[in-house]
Amino acid sequence: MGLDATAALLQRLLAWGLMPLWLLAGFGDWLCHRAQRIEDSAGTRESLLHWLMLLEMGSALAAALLLELNAGVLALLLVLCAAHELTTWWDLRFAYPRRRIPPVEQWFHALQFSLPWVGFVSLALIHRGQAAALLGRGEAADWTFRLKAQPLPLEYVWAVAVAGTLLVALPFAEETLRCRRAAAKAAQRSRLREAVRAAR
């Protein structure tokens, strides 16, 4: 299999294998949070950490879909993947003492940890010249951020955007709303208890 054929195969695997699996893993993670009722344990703070991870990976996804994959964009993707890894560690360190993390949720986490790196390495292999340029080897590094000269099919970009909204963004918005409502109810109950004690 030649070089061009290898790159084409990797692109198909990214588009029709990794991408759907990654989005479904995000939805599965939300289902686990809902079943665990995180609004009654880790609450809003954990939900906000989820949004930070979504911002990191959403930015990486938008860059990979829309921008020319050169040294500058690959460096950005590397930074965002590393930031996501650190935020994930922060999230788990916060959540673990406050709630149970069952095996099925850990399995979804494993997908969410690994798939961004698989995507990054695959893109680096497809664009190996600019990946090598990051290390100061081969061709000159291109650090500019610009739209793809040959854009991905608009239907595909829109399909990813809609699927990401329906499977990830909206569910996690519901999670944050649920956590805030639970926090408001808990605060109201606390104020009521304080009022009852003061009246005695």
N, C-alpha and C positions, 0 to 999 in steps of 0.2 A: 504494500500500500504506500503510495507516494506521499510527499509532504502535504500537498494541497488536499488530498483525500483524507489525510489524518485530521487536518484542521477542520474540514467540513464535517467529519464524523463527530469531533468534539463539540462543534457548534450545535449540531442536532441534539446531542446528548444534553447539553446545557439547556437548550430551548425547550425540549419536550420530555426530558427526564428530570434533571435537577430542579428546574423552575417549578413545575407542578408539585414535586415532592416537598420542596422547601415551603411553599405556600400552605400545603396541607399539613405540614408539621406545625406551622404557626397556628393553624386553626385547631389542631389536636391539642396543642399546649393550652390554648384558651379554654377548651372543653374541660381539661384537667383542672384548671384554676377554678372554673365554675363549679365542678363537682366537689372540689375541696373547700369551696366557700371562702376564698381568700379574703373576702370583705370582712369576715369575722376573726381573722388572725393577722396576717401580714398587712392587709389593708391597702390604703391608698399609696403608701410609700412604695410598696412592691409594684403596684400597677404603674406608677410613674417611672420606675426603673425599666419596666417593659417598654414604655414609650420611648425612653432613651435608646434602647436597643433597636426599636423599630425605626427611629430617626437615623441611626447609624447605618443600618442595613438598607433602609429605603433610599438613602443618599447614594450608597454604593450601587444599588440596583439601577437607579436613574442614570448614574454616570456610565455604567456598563452598557445600558440600552441606548443611550443618546449620544455619547461622546466618542470621538476617535480614540481607539485604545492605543495610546502611546505611553512613553515613560512617565509623563506627568500623571496621567489617569491611573496607570498601574500603581504608582506610588500612593496616590490617593486611596485606591482600593485597599492597599496593604495597611495603610494607617487606619482606615475604617474597620477592617477586619480585626486588627489588633485592639482597637477601642471597644469593639463589640465583645471581644474575649474578656477584657478587663471588666466591662459592665456586667457581663454574665457572672463572673466571679463575685462581684459586688452583690448582685441580685441573690445568688444562691447563699452567700454568707449571711445576708439579711434574712432570707426566708427560712432557712433550715432550722434555726432555733424556735421559730414561731408557728410552723405548720409541718405536717407530714408531706413528703414528696414521694408519691408512690412510684413503683417500677415503670408503669406505662408513661408517666410524666417524664421520668428520667430518660426513657427511650426517645421521646420527642425532643428532649433537650440535646441528646446525643446527635440527632439529625441537625438541629439548629446550630450546634457548635461546629460540626464538621462540614456541612454543605457550603457555607461561605468560603471556607478554605479550599474545598474542591473546586468551586467556581473560580476563585482567584488563580489557582495553579493552572487550571484549564485555559483561562484567558492568557496567562503568561506563556503557556506553550503555543497557543495559536499565534500570539504576537511575540514570538521568541526573540526577534531582533531588538525590539524596544525593551523587553525584559532584560536581555543581556546588557543593553545600554545603561540600565539602572546600576549595574555593577562596573561601569566604565569599560565595557568590552564591545567590540564589533562596531556597529553603526553609531552615528551620533544620536544622543538622546533628544527626543522632542518633548518639551515640557509644556507645550501650549494646550489649553483647554478649548476645544472647538467641536462643533457638531460633526457627526460621521459624514464622510464624503459619500459613502454608500449607505444610507439609512436602512435600518431594519424595516421590514414590512409594517406599515402603520397599523394594520389589523392586529398584528402580533403585539405591538407595543400597547395598544388600547386593551387588548385581551388581558395582558399582564396587569395593567393598571386597574381594570375592573375587578379581576380576580383578587388582587391584593387588597383592594378596598373592601370587597365582600367577605373574604376569608380571614383577613387580618385586622385592617384598620377599624372597621365597624365593630367587630367583636371586642377588640381591646378598648374601644371607646365605651362600649356597654359595660365592660369590666370596671373601668375607672368611675363611671357614673354609679354603678352598684356599690363600689367601695366608699364613695363620697356620701351616698345616702346612708349606708350603714354607720359611717363615722358620725353623721349628723344625728342619727337616732341614738347612738351610744352617748353622745354629748348631751342630748335632751334627757335621757334617762339619768345621767349623772347629775344634771342640774336639779331634776325632780327629787332625787335622793337627798341632795344637799338641802333643798327647801324643806323636805319632810323632817330631816334631822334638826334644822334650825327652828322649826315650829314646835318641837317637843320641849 
